């Protein structure tokens, strides 16, 4: 069914319901649908947000982009469009092509599923395709090849995929694997399932994997083998660029295992069983909040020269970006955030006309009741993450400036200590956290009548920093970070022979800090022992770390991006895996050290102390006006919607 017909039927149904409610009769359906689609109508903003008498559950729509593209009428478009690349993005592009055809397109679209790498080869080197599907960002070598052929690659983010790790539906013993276990399985170190867990059958593991040209292969190798495919290829898995071959292979044996894009699992859910990874199920929520370890952005690429020479390509990409969020979930993926979709649309505008429509900060469509700080009194006690501290401090200052007549105290003691004070000691009203609450902490909260409620308030990029006097290092890999912080690299020359043979001085947040937990999770697979054995200087006070790193050209440290931004003139921030920490790279997942930021409270606290509920309402209402200035990046519209809905549900 075309988008035009979908919209028409929806409007007719709505009209019928309204008339029925008023005692009238529904109008007769029009005899024909409009010949061509127009842009989706944009409702005028209400003059004031209605305040419900009692909070109700507001449905969360897909993240809504604030950048509008010119109308496109597929019925006026002809000419061929050639697409090739990622097998993961293939079903989404295929769906958009089908709709483009249904809405009147009079040309031909061919789409080849050949893998992201082969797609870039055909697009950049052979110059045979107009659009390249990709389940990973284009790399520097590919971008240079494109430019050399007059095809400066333009990136369009179209969705988010969770990588599905699957076994046969007949497999009745495994439900969850860690990344470490996946590495053992796919390197052959675990030859039988009993090698993975002694309670599993002593049967040989049969390995299935996308081929080496696939972005899915690249992504799996990056996450599981730190970008080195050699251990995995040595295990000789059965490789195929056709995900249907992989599905059939895994289905055929209870001892097989494979992986591919979530959409292919969803298509074959009755034949396969999907596994949790690190205890986390792949869902829209867990891919958005970063807790599912194997989630990745999806893209299409083209070039301004192609879009100018073949206007049908520009028209199709316009149509794709305009309607993709109506289709992406049905295809089996999750929507790109509003910010990412805005960036994609701006890229289209810049490529076709040079006119960039600046998006507003991502805002949720769940509205909270008005709150007047001048009418609020009573104390509010906050403790926890040093990373979230400056954001909560800013929101408290604004709450005071707007008339709040009580007192807010905020202690910076680390996420773990913050949960201890909130859940166990029951001494604080709000807990700042730079990581999600864990099961043990949640149980402690519940035992004290404080069922923890999560409110996502932003996104942080972890900054890896050296002194501004350090003139030799600009980029590190995760592997190099692990060598440095485990003491395996005792001098900078151990990291790279061209660096000075000077001892590395290590600085790190303390063990109660969510920043420490996050760094250990990402760099040491959640095992702090190697890092603590290297005896870094630990401190819960990030200002101590700043001073320590600044004091020597051979020092290195890490903390939240806001603390780097505050001290940018004294420090130098490093790229990680060749990626600079920016709003774009934290949003699209290409920067490896980005994480969500939270505050927590409880319904019992918010009921006993209405000033706490009022402050959290105010925080969630205005945080996106402040978060960038403080030094962080906004939470997506979907995450902010969830936080606001959590507030409504707690009242």
Secondary structure by P-SEA (a helix, b strand, c coil): ccaaaaaaaaaaaaaaaaaaaaccccccccccccccccccccccccccccccccccbbbbcccccccccccccccccbbbbbbbccccaaaaaaaaaaaaaaacccbbbbbbcccaaaaaaaacccccccbbbbcccccaaaaaaaaaacccbbbbbcbbbbbbbcccccccccccccaaaaaaaaacccccccccccccccbbbbbbbcccccaaaaaaaaacccccaaaaaaacccccccaaaaaaaaaacccccccccaaaaaaccccbbbbbcccccccaaaaaaccccccccccccccaaaaaacaaaaaaaaaaaacccccccccccccccaaaaaaaaaaaaaacccccccccccccccccccccccccbbbbbbbccccaaaaaaaaaaaaaaacccbbbbbbcccaaaaaaaacccccccbbbbcccccaaaaaaaaaacccbbbbbcbbbbbbbcccccccccccccaaaaaaaaacccccccccccccccbbbbbbbcccccaaaaaaaaacccccaaaaaaacccccccaaaaaaaaaacccccccccaaaaaaccccbbbbbcccccccaaaaaaccccccccccccccaaaaaacaaaaaaaaaaaacccccccccccccccaaaaaaaaaaaaaac
